[in-house]
Amino acid sequence: HCGEVTEIFGRGGGERFAAQHGLEYLGGVPLDITVRQGGDVGVPVVAQREPGPAARALTAVAQTVAARMSVRAAAAEPRPVLTIS
């Protein structure tokens, strides 16, 4: 399976699962041995010199999560301010 895409949940399975459960699909990450290898030596795959497909996918998911959190934070009710003097 080296270099090939294997759809472990079937083609579009993640998107279908999210839709069926009222969840937002954040993205897919390909299975890649470099993710495990980087974790074993303490160098995350996204911090490696030449990021591969898994690193790019993880970065895209992280950016999507950050964007969604930013939108939610902007729309959230203001929190009370406690002033101690």
BAFI-3210 file (N, C-alpha, C; in Angstrom, 3 decimals, decimal comma, padded with zeros to 6 digits):
// residues 85
n [1|2|3|4|5|6|7|8|9|10|11|12|13|14|15|16|17|18|19|20|21|22|23|24|25|26|27|28|29|30|31|32|33|34|35|36|37|38|39|40|41|42|43|44|45|46|47|48|49|50|51|52|53|54|55|56|57|58|59|60|61|62|63|64|65|66|67|68|69|70|71|72|73|74|75|76|77|78|79|80|81|82|83|84|85]
n.u [000,807|002,141|002,410|-000,118|-003,590|-005,671|-008,875|-009,988|-012,443|-014,089|-014,861|-015,484|-016,477|-015,897|-016,984|-019,690|-020,296|-019,958|-021,986|-024,286|-024,341|-024,654|-022,371|-019,528|-017,428|-014,026|-011,799|-009,580|-006,952|-004,235|-003,117|000,106|003,354|005,312|004,134|003,907|006,620|007,803|006,530|007,592|010,244|009,982|009,615|007,274|005,312|004,509|006,526|008,717|011,396|010,729|007,622|005,153|002,228|000,601|001,427|000,738|-002,029|-002,705|-001,966|-003,809|-006,226|-005,801|-005,742|-008,363|-009,788|-008,827|-009,821|-012,598|-012,906|-012,168|-014,228|-016,398|-015,611|-015,696|-018,409|-019,412|-020,997|-020,060|-017,710|-017,939|-016,125|-013,796|-012,686|-010,085|-009,135]
n.v [-001,205|001,116|004,479|004,466|005,360|004,383|003,901|003,759|003,965|003,647|005,234|008,579|008,048|009,242|011,806|011,127|009,912|012,099|013,822|012,247|012,306|014,905|016,458|018,542|017,955|017,835|017,186|014,889|012,578|011,009|007,635|007,180|006,110|007,851|009,502|007,960|007,319|009,848|010,600|008,684|009,512|012,011|014,124|015,830|015,052|017,270|019,036|018,204|018,342|018,019|018,177|015,736|014,253|013,535|015,327|017,753|017,399|017,180|019,736|021,253|020,371|021,301|024,062|024,449|023,767|025,797|028,070|027,631|027,707|030,334|031,758|030,902|031,906|034,647|034,992|034,370|034,922|037,773|037,429|037,846|040,468|040,467|042,583|043,225|045,182]
n.w [000,000|-000,131|-000,922|-001,992|-001,813|000,768|001,575|004,588|005,841|003,768|000,632|001,143|003,643|006,157|005,850|005,462|007,941|009,674|008,715|009,211|011,958|012,620|012,655|011,924|009,227|009,435|007,964|006,267|007,053|005,667|006,184|007,311|007,669|008,533|010,401|012,739|013,077|013,448|015,813|017,539|017,836|018,803|017,048|015,579|012,697|011,266|011,741|010,429|008,034|005,275|004,604|004,118|002,522|004,777|006,762|005,562|005,433|008,177|009,008|007,552|008,732|011,354|010,854|009,983|012,323|014,048|012,722|012,916|015,701|016,210|014,953|016,509|019,004|018,515|018,192|020,633|023,835|025,744|028,372|031,917|033,565|036,084|038,460|040,600|043,209]
ca.u [000,000|003,019|002,104|-001,496|-004,621|-006,565|-010,019|-010,300|-013,868|-014,763|-014,781|-016,454|-017,020|-015,792|-017,969|-021,023|-020,452|-020,151|-023,313|-025,304|-024,329|-024,770|-021,045|-018,810|-016,266|-012,876|-010,790|-009,028|-005,500|-003,829|-002,252|001,474|004,305|006,113|003,448|004,349|008,068|008,068|006,094|008,532|011,487|009,660|009,585|005,983|005,396|004,347|007,758|009,808|011,924|009,979|006,304|004,480|000,773|000,001|001,731|-000,090|-003,416|-002,826|-001,914|-005,095|-007,230|-005,530|-006,166|-009,823|-010,217|-008,525|-010,763|-013,926|-012,855|-012,122|-015,585|-017,233|-015,197|-016,181|-019,861|-019,782|-021,383|-018,897|-017,562|-017,847|-014,781|-013,622|-011,617|-009,661|-008,295]
ca.v [000,000|002,287|005,473|004,341|005,807|003,337|004,520|002,807|004,057|003,692|006,554|009,523|007,521|010,237|012,852|010,565|009,743|013,428|014,304|011,450|012,616|016,346|016,993|019,137|017,184|018,731|016,804|013,543|012,462|009,699|006,809|007,376|005,619|008,957|010,047|007,143|007,452|011,154|010,548|007,852|010,236|013,332|015,149|015,706|014,992|018,619|019,797|017,603|019,220|017,904|017,654|014,925|014,386|013,475|016,597|018,797|017,155|017,544|021,194|021,748|020,111|022,236|025,396|024,442|023,817|027,140|029,011|027,413|028,181|031,790|032,211|030,670|032,833|035,977|035,007|033,988|035,961|038,270|036,900|038,931|040,897|040,579|043,526|043,175|046,357]
ca.w [000,000|-000,114|-001,936|-002,454|-000,878|001,242|002,249|005,654|006,152|002,481|-000,003|001,703|004,896|007,224|005,577|005,716|009,381|010,253|008,328|009,905|013,384|012,788|012,951|010,809|008,789|009,503|006,990|006,348|007,165|005,166|007,022|006,841|008,666|009,063|011,577|013,864|013,243|014,033|017,204|018,303|018,117|019,332|016,003|014,904|011,242|010,713|011,985|009,674|006,976|004,029|004,963|003,118|002,484|006,115|007,435|004,952|005,837|009,591|009,069|007,053|009,769|012,451|010,423|009,981|013,722|014,556|012,111|013,514|017,085|016,151|014,628|017,697|020,061|018,154|018,332|022,000|024,783|026,478|029,729|032,901|033,940|037,531|038,771|041,996|043,486]
c.u [000,844|002,665|000,689|-002,446|-005,499|-007,667|-010,492|-011,761|-014,702|-014,699|-015,883|-017,035|-016,979|-016,815|-019,381|-021,286|-020,734|-021,554|-024,417|-025,418|-024,368|-023,460|-020,442|-017,604|-015,085|-011,778|-010,292|-007,515|-005,104|-002,974|-000,847|002,426|005,129|005,455|003,905|005,833|008,432|007,663|007,050|009,794|011,240|009,703|008,265|006,137|005,259|005,588|008,943|010,183|011,098|008,611|005,664|002,979|000,122|000,234|000,874|-001,551|-003,638|-002,804|-003,243|-006,203|-007,041|-005,977|-007,687|-010,362|-009,990|-009,504|-012,148|-013,972|-012,850|-013,512|-016,494|-016,890|-015,728|-017,686|-020,325|-020,186|-020,134|-018,881|-017,464|-016,387|-014,752|-012,431|-011,325|-008,755|-007,763]
c.v [001,260|003,225|005,410|004,855|004,616|004,006|003,580|002,859|004,041|005,111|007,450|009,090|008,510|011,344|012,360|010,430|011,090|013,946|013,564|011,811|014,119|017,025|017,625|018,261|018,133|018,382|015,401|013,583|011,081|008,948|006,902|006,979|006,756|009,615|009,287|007,323|008,787|011,208|009,764|008,611|011,663|014,462|014,998|015,781|016,383|019,482|019,238|018,493|019,196|017,316|016,898|015,125|014,377|014,781|017,722|018,637|017,538|019,057|021,792|021,539|021,090|023,653|025,505|024,545|025,218|028,172|028,875|027,934|029,707|032,364|032,043|031,637|034,236|036,096|034,730|035,204|036,465|037,714|038,068|039,230|041,071|041,486|043,455|044,372|046,321]
c.w [000,000|-001,258|-002,470|-001,390|-000,533|002,043|003,350|006,085|004,877|001,927|000,552|003,039|006,039|007,069|005,872|007,210|010,043|009,952|009,078|011,377|013,662|013,144|011,706|010,486|008,698|008,508|007,225|006,407|006,665|006,185|006,454|007,957|009,268|010,272|012,818|014,126|013,883|015,492|018,077|018,695|018,602|018,325|015,246|013,387|010,624|010,907|011,212|008,493|005,707|004,340|003,803|003,183|003,869|006,861|006,873|005,363|007,295|009,768|008,615|008,084|010,923|012,086|010,405|011,400|014,291|013,998|012,728|014,948|017,135|015,888|015,842|018,816|019,777|018,367|019,760|022,826|025,494|027,900|030,706|033,244|035,451|037,789|040,261|042,235|044,900]
res [h|c|g|e|v|t|e|i|f|g|r|g|g|g|e|r|f|a|a|q|h|g|l|e|y|l|g|g|v|p|l|d|i|t|v|r|q|g|g|d|v|g|v|p|v|v|a|q|r|e|p|g|p|a|a|r|a|l|t|a|v|a|q|t|v|a|a|r|m|s|v|r|a|a|a|a|e|p|r|p|v|l|t|i|s]
***
